[in-house]
């Protein structure tokens, strides 16, 4: 993505700027001695998202849908545009999802330690 394309993208999707910052901060924390600063339910979801992501995205290092760096993308609250995983859940919803093995909207299920699209 060129600089001009990035500016146009952020202009049209301003929330993506926040997701970019959030993903980068969590990425730096995740791979540092300060990973404990990321709340437990967020760490669990990040781990699940990394396991659930499209292998093509994982191998190329960026999302095939939006072009974001993959590990940074898994760490922000944004849902995957390629339907690999849902948006980040709050603690209560995450605990319920782990018990029920499906998300509140029934869009994703937890199977074999990863998210799977159900609809």
N, C-alpha and C positions, 0 to 999 in steps of 0.2 A: 504494500500500500504506500503510495507516494505521500509526501507531506500535504499536498493539496487535497488528496482524497481523504486523508485523516481529518483535516480541518472540516471538510464538508460532512464527513460522517459524524463528528462530534457536534457540529451545528444542528444536524438533523436528529441526533440521538444524544442529548446532553448527559443523560444518566450513564452512558457508557464511559464518560470521563471519570465518574465516581468509581465505577466498577474497575477501571484500569488502575486507579490509585489504590483501591482496596485490595485487589489481587496482588499488586506489587508489594504492598506492605506485608500481607500475609505470607507471600512467597519468601521474603527476606527473613521473617520470623521463623517460618517452617524449617528452613535449612540453617538455623542458627541455634545457639545454646539458649535462646529465649523463646523457643517454640511453646513453652508452657504458658506464654501470654495469650495464646489463642485458646479460647474457651473449648472445653472438652467436646461439646456437641458439634462445634464447628470443625474441630480436628477430625472427628469420626466421619463427618460428611465429606470432608475433603478427601480422606482416604478412600471412601466409597466411590466418590466421583472419579478419582484417578483409576480405580479398578474398572469402572463402568464406561470409560470413554472409548470412542471409536479408535481402533488400532491404527488406522491410517493417519488420524490426527496425532496420535501418540508418536508414531514413527517419524512423521514430518516435523514435529515440534510446533505446529500451529494448526488451528482449527480449519477444516476444509470449508466451513460455512462462512465464518466471519474473519478469519485470518489472525485472530489473537494468539499469542503464545499460549500453548496448551496448559502448562502447569500453572501459569498465572490465572488463566480463565477458570480453572477448577476451584480456585481459592477465593473468588469473589462471589457475591450473592446471586449473580445472574444465572438463569437456567441456560442450558446448552441449546443453541439454535438447531442443532442436529438431533435433538431428542435423545441424548445420551443420559441425561440426568435432570431432575427438577431444580427449581430455585432453592437456595439455602433456606432451611427451616429454622424456626425458633426452637428453643430447648424443649418446650412442651410438645410441639408437633413432631419433633425428631424422636422423642421417647415413645410417643404413640405409634409412630411409623415402625419403629423397631419391634414393638410388641405385636402389631397387626400384620406386619410385613407388606403393607402397601401404603401409599401416600393418601392423604385426606381426600383428594379429588379422584382417587383410583387410577390416576394416569400412569403411575410407576409402581412396580412391585420390587421388593427386596428378595432376590433369588440368588443362591450360590455366592453370597457376599458382595453383590453388586446390584445396581439399579437396572431394571428391564422395563421397557415401554409396554404397557398393557392395552392401550387403546389403539 
